């Protein structure tokens, strides 16, 4: 199997993990923040996702020319960081009323 196909598949999977973390943030944030600061919390999360969306093509195109391993390491590290922070979310919202 050509390396380009494997690389494309791995990058596609990494992008899927990044999108799932963003979805979790959008679902979790409104339930945790009180109404007064909910818009600020969601705005901060949206800003972070926009910065990631801007940097992703740059990182993938520039790093793939220099080092395939570096590109995959960055995507993998960000996926692991997102998974760990999701696991460490402090408040369980199941069965609770929204504020």
ZATORBA-167713 format. One record per atom (N, C-alpha, C): residue number from 1; atom name; x, y, z. Coordinates in Angstrom, 3 decimals, padded with zeros to 6 digits. Each point is the difference from the previous one (the first is absolute). Layout:
N
+-----+----+----------+----------+----------+
!   k !  a !        x !        y !        z !
+-----+----+----------+----------+----------+
! NUM ! CA !        X !        Y !        Z !
...
+-----+----+----------+----------+----------+
This chain:
99
+-----+----+----------+----------+----------+
!   k !  a !        x !        y !        z !
+-----+----+----------+----------+----------+
!   1 !  N !  000.852 ! -001.168 !  000.000 !
!   1 ! CA ! -000.852 !  001.168 !  000.000 !
!   1 !  C !  000.907 !  001.243 !  000.000 !
!   2 !  N ! -000.260 !  000.939 ! -000.869 !
!   2 ! CA !  000.837 !  001.197 ! -000.064 !
!   2 !  C ! -000.086 !  000.828 !  001.289 !
!   3 !  N !  001.115 !  000.615 !  000.335 !
!   3 ! CA !  000.078 !  000.795 !  001.232 !
!   3 !  C ! -000.965 !  001.183 ! -000.032 !
!   4 !  N ! -000.282 !  000.544 ! -001.176 !
!   4 ! CA ! -000.911 !  001.146 ! -000.100 !
!   4 !  C ! -001.409 ! -000.375 !  000.452 !
!   5 !  N ! -000.432 ! -001.202 ! -000.321 !
!   5 ! CA ! -001.338 ! -000.438 !  000.401 !
!   5 !  C ! -000.067 ! -000.204 !  001.513 !
!   6 !  N !  001.027 ! -000.617 !  000.565 !
!   6 ! CA !  000.048 ! -000.220 !  001.442 !
!   6 !  C !  000.054 !  001.337 !  000.734 !
!   7 !  N !  000.823 !  000.905 ! -000.499 !
!   7 ! CA !  000.122 !  001.320 !  000.619 !
!   7 !  C ! -001.313 !  000.765 ! -000.062 !
!   8 !  N ! -000.664 ! -000.046 ! -001.136 !
!   8 ! CA ! -001.292 !  000.667 ! -000.135 !
!   8 !  C ! -001.020 ! -000.590 !  000.965 !
!   9 !  N ! -000.007 ! -001.302 !  000.140 !
!   9 ! CA ! -000.930 ! -000.652 !  000.924 !
!   9 !  C !  000.293 !  000.406 !  001.443 !
!  10 !  N !  001.270 !  000.029 !  000.391 !
!  10 ! CA !  000.357 !  000.384 !  001.362 !
!  10 !  C ! -000.362 !  001.455 !  000.296 !
!  11 !  N !  000.244 !  000.883 ! -000.957 !
!  11 ! CA ! -000.358 !  001.402 !  000.193 !
!  11 !  C ! -001.520 !  000.185 !  000.057 !
!  12 !  N ! -000.727 ! -000.775 ! -000.785 !
!  12 ! CA ! -001.462 !  000.054 !  000.026 !
!  12 !  C ! -000.528 ! -000.445 !  001.363 !
!  13 !  N !  000.579 ! -001.062 !  000.547 !
!  13 ! CA ! -000.408 ! -000.488 !  001.316 !
!  13 !  C !  000.327 !  001.031 !  001.077 !
!  14 !  N !  001.176 !  000.616 ! -000.082 !
!  14 ! CA !  000.382 !  001.032 !  000.969 !
!  14 !  C ! -000.960 !  001.184 ! -000.066 !
!  15 !  N ! -000.381 !  000.392 ! -001.197 !
!  15 ! CA ! -000.950 !  001.108 ! -000.161 !
!  15 !  C ! -001.365 ! -000.368 !  000.588 !
!  16 !  N ! -000.384 ! -001.254 ! -000.134 !
!  16 ! CA ! -001.252 ! -000.466 !  000.595 !
!  16 !  C !  000.020 !  000.093 !  001.518 !
!  17 !  N !  001.137 ! -000.364 !  000.617 !
!  17 ! CA !  000.123 !  000.142 !  001.445 !
!  17 !  C ! -000.076 !  001.456 !  000.412 !
!  18 !  N !  000.653 !  000.872 ! -000.754 !
!  18 ! CA ! -000.036 !  001.431 !  000.319 !
!  18 !  C ! -001.428 !  000.538 ! -000.094 !
!  19 !  N ! -000.736 ! -000.430 ! -001.009 !
!  19 ! CA ! -001.385 !  000.451 ! -000.147 !
!  19 !  C ! -000.874 ! -000.526 !  001.133 !
!  20 !  N !  000.260 ! -001.217 !  000.456 !
!  20 ! CA ! -000.808 ! -000.546 !  001.091 !
!  20 !  C !  000.271 !  000.727 !  001.314 !
!  21 !  N !  001.229 !  000.390 !  000.230 !
!  21 ! CA !  000.319 !  000.761 !  001.208 !
!  21 !  C ! -000.708 !  001.349 ! -000.032 !
!  22 !  N ! -000.022 !  000.643 ! -001.170 !
!  22 ! CA ! -000.687 !  001.277 ! -000.136 !
!  22 !  C ! -001.495 ! -000.162 !  000.274 !
!  23 !  N ! -000.585 ! -001.069 ! -000.481 !
!  23 ! CA ! -001.421 ! -000.259 !  000.243 !
!  23 !  C ! -000.270 ! -000.205 !  001.488 !
!  24 !  N !  000.876 ! -000.716 !  000.664 !
!  24 ! CA ! -000.162 ! -000.218 !  001.437 !
!  24 !  C !  000.055 !  001.329 !  000.747 !
!  25 !  N !  000.919 !  000.873 ! -000.410 !
!  25 ! CA !  000.104 !  001.308 !  000.653 !
!  25 !  C ! -001.290 !  000.789 ! -000.184 !
!  26 !  N ! -000.546 ! -000.017 ! -001.222 !
!  26 ! CA ! -001.231 !  000.757 ! -000.254 !
!  26 !  C ! -001.192 ! -000.563 !  000.758 !
!  27 !  N ! -000.015 ! -001.297 !  000.249 !
!  27 ! CA ! -001.100 ! -000.591 !  000.760 !
!  27 !  C !  000.170 !  000.196 !  001.499 !
!  28 !  N !  001.216 ! -000.040 !  000.463 !
!  28 ! CA !  000.271 !  000.062 !  001.435 !
!  28 !  C ! -000.051 !  001.422 !  000.549 !
!  29 !  N !  000.536 !  000.949 ! -000.737 !
!  29 ! CA !  000.133 !  001.370 !  000.492 !
!  29 !  C ! -001.318 !  000.647 !  000.412 !
!  30 !  N ! -001.070 ! -000.078 ! -000.799 !
!  30 ! CA ! -001.239 !  000.662 !  000.427 !
!  30 !  C ! -000.596 ! -000.583 !  001.272 !
!  31 !  N !  000.280 ! -001.259 !  000.290 !
!  31 ! CA ! -000.565 ! -000.616 !  001.188 !
!  31 !  C !  000.764 !  000.368 !  001.263 !
!  32 !  N !  001.242 !  000.382 ! -000.129 !
!  32 ! CA !  000.839 !  000.254 !  001.161 !
!  32 !  C ! -000.022 !  001.468 !  000.412 !
!  33 !  N !  000.101 !  000.884 ! -000.979 !
!  33 ! CA !  000.085 !  001.423 !  000.323 !
!  33 !  C ! -001.371 !  000.546 !  000.362 !
!  34 !  N ! -000.061 !  000.923 !  000.982 !
!  34 ! CA ! -001.259 !  000.681 !  000.275 !
!  34 !  C ! -000.386 !  000.882 ! -001.185 !
!  35 !  N ! -001.239 !  000.368 ! -000.050 !
!  35 ! CA ! -000.523 !  000.767 ! -001.131 !
!  35 !  C !  000.767 !  001.294 ! -000.225 !
!  36 !  N !  000.442 !  000.652 !  001.066 !
!  36 ! CA !  000.665 !  001.288 ! -000.129 !
!  36 !  C !  001.316 ! -000.090 ! -000.778 !
!  37 !  N !  000.725 ! -001.085 !  000.123 !
!  37 ! CA !  001.293 ! -000.081 ! -000.688 !
!  37 !  C !  000.039 ! -001.093 ! -001.067 !
!  38 !  N ! -001.134 ! -000.544 ! -000.359 !
!  38 ! CA ! -000.056 ! -001.064 ! -001.000 !
!  38 !  C !  000.496 !  000.465 ! -001.359 !
!  39 !  N ! -000.366 !  001.206 ! -000.384 !
!  39 ! CA !  000.423 !  000.511 ! -001.310 !
!  39 !  C !  001.508 !  000.185 ! -000.057 !
!  40 !  N !  000.594 !  000.449 !  001.078 !
!  40 ! CA !  001.450 !  000.170 !  000.023 !
!  40 !  C !  000.699 ! -001.355 ! -000.084 !
!  41 !  N ! -000.502 ! -000.981 !  000.726 !
!  41 ! CA !  000.588 ! -001.336 ! -000.049 !
!  41 !  C ! -000.080 ! -000.612 ! -001.383 !
!  42 !  N ! -001.160 !  000.081 ! -000.621 !
!  42 ! CA ! -000.142 ! -000.531 ! -001.354 !
!  42 !  C !  000.845 !  000.780 ! -001.003 !
!  43 !  N !  000.107 !  001.299 !  000.185 !
!  43 ! CA !  000.818 !  000.810 ! -000.906 !
!  43 !  C !  001.468 ! -000.385 !  000.092 !
!  44 !  N !  000.479 ! -000.259 !  001.200 !
!  44 ! CA !  001.394 ! -000.429 !  000.161 !
!  44 !  C !  000.242 ! -001.346 ! -000.673 !
!  45 !  N ! -000.935 ! -000.927 !  000.157 !
!  45 ! CA !  000.132 ! -001.306 ! -000.651 !
!  45 !  C ! -000.060 !  000.139 ! -001.516 !
!  46 !  N ! -000.882 !  000.850 ! -000.496 !
!  46 ! CA ! -000.105 !  000.209 ! -001.438 !
!  46 !  C !  001.273 !  000.631 ! -000.545 !
!  47 !  N !  000.578 !  000.958 !  000.740 !
!  47 ! CA !  001.247 !  000.631 ! -000.421 !
!  47 !  C !  001.119 ! -001.036 ! -000.099 !
!  48 !  N !  000.106 ! -000.869 !  001.007 !
!  48 ! CA !  001.037 ! -001.027 ! -000.020 !
!  48 !  C ! -000.186 ! -000.944 ! -001.187 !
!  49 !  N ! -001.242 ! -000.360 ! -000.309 !
!  49 ! CA ! -000.228 ! -000.890 ! -001.141 !
!  49 !  C !  000.302 !  000.691 ! -001.323 !
!  50 !  N ! -000.248 !  001.304 ! -000.086 !
!  50 ! CA !  000.339 !  000.744 ! -001.222 !
!  50 !  C !  001.506 !  000.089 ! -000.199 !
!  51 !  N !  000.730 !  000.223 !  001.078 !
!  51 ! CA !  001.460 !  000.033 ! -000.099 !
!  51 !  C !  000.519 ! -001.365 ! -000.459 !
!  52 !  N ! -000.560 ! -001.056 !  000.547 !
!  52 ! CA !  000.394 ! -001.340 ! -000.435 !
!  52 !  C ! -000.333 ! -000.257 ! -001.453 !
!  53 !  N ! -001.164 !  000.478 ! -000.440 !
!  53 ! CA ! -000.385 ! -000.189 ! -001.407 !
!  53 !  C !  000.904 !  000.789 ! -000.940 !
!  54 !  N !  000.495 !  001.142 !  000.454 !
!  54 ! CA !  000.911 !  000.791 ! -000.822 !
!  54 !  C !  001.379 ! -000.658 ! -000.065 !
!  55 !  N !  000.466 ! -000.527 !  001.129 !
!  55 ! CA !  001.347 ! -000.564 !  000.058 !
!  55 !  C !  000.114 ! -001.400 ! -000.590 !
!  56 !  N ! -001.095 ! -000.742 ! -000.030 !
!  56 ! CA !  000.060 ! -001.381 ! -000.465 !
!  56 !  C !  000.521 ! -000.140 ! -001.436 !
!  57 !  N ! -000.532 !  000.722 ! -000.976 !
!  57 ! CA !  000.551 ! -000.156 ! -001.351 !
!  57 !  C !  001.458 !  000.437 ! -000.092 !
!  58 !  N !  000.350 !  001.041 !  000.718 !
!  58 ! CA !  001.378 !  000.476 ! -000.006 !
!  58 !  C !  000.939 ! -001.068 !  000.563 !
!  59 !  N ! -000.376 ! -000.548 !  001.152 !
!  59 ! CA !  000.837 ! -001.035 !  000.600 !
!  59 !  C !  000.122 ! -001.227 ! -000.877 !
!  60 !  N ! -001.125 ! -000.440 ! -000.529 !
!  60 ! CA !  000.052 ! -001.225 ! -000.794 !
!  60 !  C !  000.805 !  000.189 ! -001.284 !
!  61 !  N ! -000.152 !  001.125 ! -000.679 !
!  61 ! CA !  000.720 !  000.214 ! -001.258 !
!  61 !  C !  001.485 !  000.281 !  000.218 !
!  62 !  N !  000.315 !  000.835 !  000.974 !
!  62 ! CA !  001.399 !  000.359 !  000.236 !
!  62 !  C !  000.754 ! -001.164 !  000.628 !
!  63 !  N ! -000.578 ! -000.617 !  001.024 !
!  63 ! CA !  000.709 ! -001.080 !  000.673 !
!  63 !  C !  000.110 ! -001.257 ! -000.842 !
!  64 !  N ! -000.978 ! -000.259 ! -000.838 !
!  64 ! CA !  000.086 ! -001.195 ! -000.835 !
!  64 !  C !  001.156 !  000.086 ! -000.993 !
!  65 !  N !  000.353 !  001.206 ! -000.387 !
!  65 ! CA !  001.149 !  000.156 ! -000.903 !
!  65 !  C !  001.316 ! -000.249 !  000.723 !
!  66 !  N !  000.051 !  000.336 !  001.285 !
!  66 ! CA !  001.252 ! -000.149 !  000.741 !
!  66 !  C !  000.072 ! -001.315 !  000.765 !
!  67 !  N ! -001.084 ! -000.357 !  000.708 !
!  67 ! CA !  000.038 ! -001.216 !  000.810 !
!  67 !  C ! -001.410 ! -000.552 !  000.188 !
!  68 !  N ! -000.224 ! -001.167 ! -000.522 !
!  68 ! CA ! -001.289 ! -000.670 !  000.163 !
!  68 !  C ! -000.218 ! -000.352 !  001.465 !
!  69 !  N !  001.065 ! -000.419 !  000.663 !
!  69 ! CA ! -000.111 ! -000.402 !  001.403 !
!  69 !  C ! -000.391 !  001.182 !  000.893 !
!  70 !  N !  000.546 !  001.176 ! -000.293 !
!  70 ! CA ! -000.344 !  001.190 !  000.800 !
!  70 !  C ! -001.471 !  000.359 ! -000.177 !
!  71 !  N ! -000.500 ! -000.065 ! -001.213 !
!  71 ! CA ! -001.410 !  000.325 ! -000.249 !
!  71 !  C ! -000.917 ! -000.968 !  000.745 !
!  72 !  N !  000.289 ! -001.286 ! -000.110 !
!  72 ! CA ! -000.828 ! -000.987 !  000.692 !
!  72 !  C !  000.145 !  000.115 !  001.512 !
!  73 !  N !  001.199 !  000.354 !  000.476 !
!  73 ! CA !  000.206 !  000.150 !  001.444 !
!  73 !  C ! -000.813 !  001.167 !  000.543 !
!  74 !  N ! -000.066 !  001.101 ! -000.731 !
!  74 ! CA ! -000.780 !  001.150 !  000.463 !
!  74 !  C ! -001.487 ! -000.335 !  000.026 !
!  75 !  N ! -000.499 ! -000.616 ! -001.055 !
!  75 ! CA ! -001.415 ! -000.387 ! -000.017 !
!  75 !  C ! -000.305 ! -001.008 !  001.103 !
!  76 !  N !  000.868 ! -000.956 !  000.175 !
!  76 ! CA ! -000.202 ! -001.003 !  001.040 !
!  76 !  C !  000.055 !  000.603 !  001.390 !
!  77 !  N !  000.955 !  000.896 !  000.229 !
!  77 ! CA !  000.134 !  000.635 !  001.317 !
!  77 !  C ! -001.226 !  000.845 !  000.319 !
!  78 !  N ! -000.494 !  000.738 ! -000.967 !
!  78 ! CA ! -001.182 !  000.821 !  000.240 !
!  78 !  C ! -001.229 ! -000.864 !  000.265 !
!  79 !  N ! -000.099 ! -001.138 ! -000.666 !
!  79 ! CA ! -001.119 ! -000.914 !  000.260 !
!  79 !  C !  000.073 ! -000.566 !  001.411 !
!  80 !  N !  001.205 ! -000.359 !  000.434 !
!  80 ! CA !  000.176 ! -000.532 !  001.351 !
!  80 !  C ! -000.303 !  001.076 !  001.039 !
!  81 !  N !  000.480 !  001.226 ! -000.216 !
!  81 ! CA ! -000.281 !  001.103 !  000.928 !
!  81 !  C ! -001.512 !  000.241 !  000.082 !
!  82 !  N ! -000.678 ! -000.003 ! -001.139 !
!  82 ! CA ! -001.447 !  000.191 ! -000.001 !
!  82 !  C ! -000.729 ! -001.113 !  000.726 !
!  83 !  N !  000.443 ! -001.232 ! -000.198 !
!  83 ! CA ! -000.642 ! -001.126 !  000.684 !
!  83 !  C !  000.211 !  000.067 !  001.510 !
!  84 !  N !  001.212 !  000.339 !  000.411 !
!  84 ! CA !  000.289 !  000.081 !  001.435 !
!  84 !  C ! -000.799 !  001.128 !  000.649 !
!  85 !  N ! -000.056 !  001.152 ! -000.641 !
!  85 ! CA ! -000.759 !  001.103 !  000.591 !
!  85 !  C ! -001.494 ! -000.295 !  000.035 !
!  86 !  N ! -000.484 ! -000.763 ! -000.962 !
!  86 ! CA ! -001.410 ! -000.393 !  000.031 !
!  86 !  C ! -000.281 ! -000.942 !  001.160 !
!  87 !  N !  000.905 ! -000.918 !  000.239 !
!  87 ! CA ! -000.171 ! -000.933 !  001.120 !
!  87 !  C !  000.046 !  000.741 !  001.333 !
!  88 !  N !  000.806 !  001.058 !  000.065 !
!  88 ! CA !  000.178 !  000.734 !  001.256 !
!  88 !  C ! -001.019 !  001.119 !  000.218 !
!  89 !  N ! -001.029 !  000.079 ! -000.838 !
!  89 ! CA ! -001.010 !  001.041 !  000.199 !
!  89 !  C ! -000.591 ! -000.144 !  001.395 !
!  90 !  N ! -000.121 !  001.107 !  000.727 !
!  90 ! CA ! -000.286 ! -000.096 !  001.429 !
!  90 !  C ! -001.446 ! -000.295 !  000.383 !
!  91 !  N ! -000.955 !  000.298 ! -000.844 !
!  91 ! CA ! -001.398 ! -000.080 !  000.419 !
!  91 !  C ! -000.746 ! -001.004 ! -000.866 !
!  92 !  N ! -000.674 ! -000.929 !  000.648 !
!  92 ! CA ! -000.870 ! -000.939 ! -000.711 !
!  92 !  C ! -001.365 !  000.650 ! -000.134 !
!  93 !  N ! -000.500 !  000.125 ! -001.221 !
!  93 ! CA ! -001.256 !  000.704 ! -000.226 !
!  93 !  C ! -001.188 ! -000.929 ! -000.230 !
!  94 !  N !  000.205 ! -001.278 !  000.053 !
!  94 ! CA ! -001.094 ! -000.940 ! -000.237 !
!  94 !  C ! -001.045 !  000.126 !  001.106 !
!  95 !  N ! -001.245 !  000.234 ! -000.395 !
!  95 ! CA ! -001.107 !  000.083 !  000.946 !
!  95 !  C ! -000.121 !  001.339 !  000.730 !
!  96 !  N !  000.812 !  000.963 ! -000.342 !
!  96 ! CA ! -000.068 !  001.314 !  000.650 !
!  96 !  C ! -000.757 !  000.973 ! -000.872 !
!  97 !  N ! -000.675 !  000.956 !  000.648 !
!  97 ! CA ! -000.681 !  001.051 ! -000.741 !
!  97 !  C !  001.015 !  001.023 ! -000.472 !
!  98 !  N ! -000.273 !  000.609 ! -001.151 !
!  98 ! CA !  000.855 !  001.081 ! -000.460 !
!  98 !  C ! -000.261 !  001.221 !  000.851 !
!  99 !  N !  001.045 !  000.768 !  000.254 !
!  99 ! CA ! -000.100 !  001.194 !  000.853 !
!  99 !  C ! -000.687 !  001.108 ! -000.730 !
+-----+----+----------+----------+----------+
